[in-house]
Amino acid sequence: MTLTLSRRTQRLIEKKVRDGQYDCPEDVVSAAIGSLIAQEDFGEFRPGELDALLEEGERSIRKSGTLDGDAAFRHRKAGRSK
C-alpha cells in the first residue's frame, strides 16, 4: 500500500521520531491505528463526559474498592452495544 500524506502529517511523524518517541515512521502510524481501533472499540466521549466518568470512578474506589480492569471494560462495552 502506498499513501500520500499531507506535509503537516509528515512533519508530525518526523517530529515524533526525532524526539525519540518512536523508532521509525512506521511505528508512529501503527500507534495511530492502534489508537483509532481503541477509540472505535470503546467509543467517543461527549465534552466533559470522560472527566465525569473519572470522577465517578474515583468516588467508587473510595467507597467500594477496585474492580478488575478487564471485567470493567467488558461490562462497559456490553452496556454501550445495547
HELIX and SHEET records of a PDB file:
HELIX    1   1 ARG A    7  ARG A   18  1                                  12    
HELIX    2   2 PRO A   25  PHE A   42  1                                  18    
HELIX    3   3 GLU A   49  SER A   64  1                                  16    
HELIX    4   4 GLY A   69  ARG A   80  1                                  12    
END                                                                             
